[in-house]
């Protein structure tokens, strides 16, 4: 049994701040803007993110996105890269 008497649990992959930004394919500034919404923990003075928890957080915020289009309207998708 590990130190402290607690059984060892499968924790899964852990990402640091830079790795999270790379995983999400956004800049560090964007991660910083949403830091209060992203599950994290601090260990050894580092802010860390469980990949599984981040994925679950994203899944809980996903919504159905439907475009309503009229024949005479041009749709600009440039903001959705």
N, C-alpha and C positions, 0 to 999 in steps of 0.2 A: 504494500500500500504506500502511496506517495506521502511525503512529509505533510503533516497536518491531519492525517487520518482520513482524508476524503478520498473516495474511489476516483480513479482517473476516468474522465469522460472524453468522448470524441469531440474535439472543439472545432475542427475544420480549418480551412485556410484563413489566415489573418493578413490583412493588408495595412500598410502604413499610409500616410496621407498622400504621398506621391503615387504609390501603387493604386490607390483608390481612384485618383484622378485619371490615371492611365486606363484603368479597367472600365471606367465610365465614359472614356473618350471625351473628357472635358478638361478645361484648365483648372489649375489649383485655385484660382480665384472663385470659380463657380462652386467648387467643393466647399470653400470657405463660406460662401453665401448661404449654403444649405446645411451647415454644420449642426445647427440645432435640430434639424429634422432627420439626420442620419444617425443610426445607432452606433455608438462607439464606446470605448473604454480607455482608460489611461493605465499604462504599465511601464514602470521604469522611466517615467518622464516622457514617454512617447504616446501619442494618440493613435490608437489602433482600431481597426474595423473588422468584424467577422464577416467574411464574404457572404455567408449564408444569411446573416441578419440583414445585410444591405440588400440582398436580392429579395428577401421577404418584405422589407420596407418598400422597395420599388413596386413589387407586385401588389401591395395593399393600396398603393396610390394610383395604379393604372386605371384608366377609365376608357370606356368605349369612345372612340373619336369618329364622328360622322360628319362628313361635309355635305352641306346642302347646296346644291349647285343649280343655277338656272342657266338656260341655254345662252343667254346674252352676257353672262358674267365670266370674266377671265379669272382663273384660280392661280394664285401665286404660291408655289410650294418652296420658295427659296429659303424661308425660315425654318424648314424642316429637314435639315441635312443630317 
